[in-house]
Amino acid sequence: MSAAIEARGLRKTFVRREAIGRFRRRRVETPAVHGIDLTVEAGEMVGYIGPNGAGKSTTIKMMTGILQPSAGELRVAGLVPLAQRRALAGRIGVVFGQRSTLWWDLALRDTFDLLRHVYRVPPDRHRRNVAFYTELFDLGPLLGVPVRQLSLGQRMRAEIAAALLHDPEVLFLDEPTIGLDVVSKLRVREALATMNAERQVTVVLTTHDLADVEELCRRLVIIDHGLVIFDDELVELRRRFGDERTLVVDLERPADPLAAPGITWFRSEGPRQWLRFAPSTMSASEAIARVSAITPIRDLAIEEPEIEELVRRIYEGEV
């Protein structure tokens, strides 16, 4: 298999027994994943998102060997996750949000050393990896610090580094920047981009912070009610669902709302006005020309629709 992840008709149904009387129970099935087809090639960074209860966490748990699929075929790094869970553990890395896999009272250096034994990594390779990821995630000053004394941002960088020390082929990241400040988020994103470029590790990123996806991933997979409803590059998301652009114009002085064929005013602030137009009916240059014909313009800018807004509209069935 050339693909890092391959799923065909993947399904998961949870079953429970519900009391319907003192002595009787009935079987209740709750479908979580309804038949996902998904291929992730080696070296890809894929954003895998969906609203709460969409089935994305269930899918990740099946991919990492935590849950048994109810139906379908699934291979990760060429292995069947649950059936070959022990072998898979050495081929994948997993970071689940704020659930730490580090030893709380040990210095970070000692935690890294313990992981060498857990994954049976040869000493020379382990030293090289520790050196590489210590520099990449800026952990040098923290190696002697107990994990419990690390800040959230420092600990998250350490968590990701720890998940990579055994050279996994696939890295699953669940909310890797949750709760982090702006600077910490930037460091994590930069390090992940460098890691993917230099080590070609396949990354599946689940997050509610769509800025993470926009900064790191070319491809976006959206799941809702257990089904994949979008699977394509981010530029295609904008092309298909970004049916409006915003033209921001700075005038010489405040003026009445501008109006032109195919262009709609929706906001003003002093001499600045925000106008909308549909790229399917006119180009940006045409929109600029139509506004320029009405009044002199000091400055202007074209704003693309926010990824977050497009995804919200998909979730809510507006597109």
Secondary structure, DSSP 8 states (H G I E B T S, - for coil): --EEEEEEEEEEEEEEEEESSSS-EEEEEEEEEEEEEEEEETT-EEEEE-STTSSHHHHHHHHTTSS--SEEEEEETTB-TTTTHHHHHTTEEEEETT---S-TTSBHHHHHHHHHHHHT--HHHHHHHHHHHHHHTT-GGGTTSBGGGS-HHHHHHHHHHHHHTT--SEEEEESTTTT--HHHHHHHHHHHHHHHHHH--EEEEE-S-HHHHHHH-SEEEEEETTEEEEEEEHHHHHHHH---EEEEEEESS--S---BTTEEEEEEETTEEEEEE-TTTS-HHHHHHHHHTTS-EEEEEEE---HHHHHHHHHTT--
